């Protein structure tokens, strides 16, 4: 029978747990807003309702304006706006 994930995680050393947590944080930081929204099964309208904004605001957050400066381009974050 397969082990429960929580049991496997509990058997990891503290150092391995910390490495896993750090990796998860890096992955979440690199994840684009639309990918996070979709991973949670939310439509743009559903998220807009929760945040008390209109749906086009969510679309703009996910899709527009993209900064091409090296720090923003390196992270591929669509919500990073050029401050020029």
Secondary structure, DSSP 8 states (H G I E B T S, - for coil): ----HHHHHHHS-HHHHHHHHHHHHHHHHHS-HHHHHHHTT--HHHHHHHHTS-HHHHHHHHHS----SHHHHHHT-TT-----
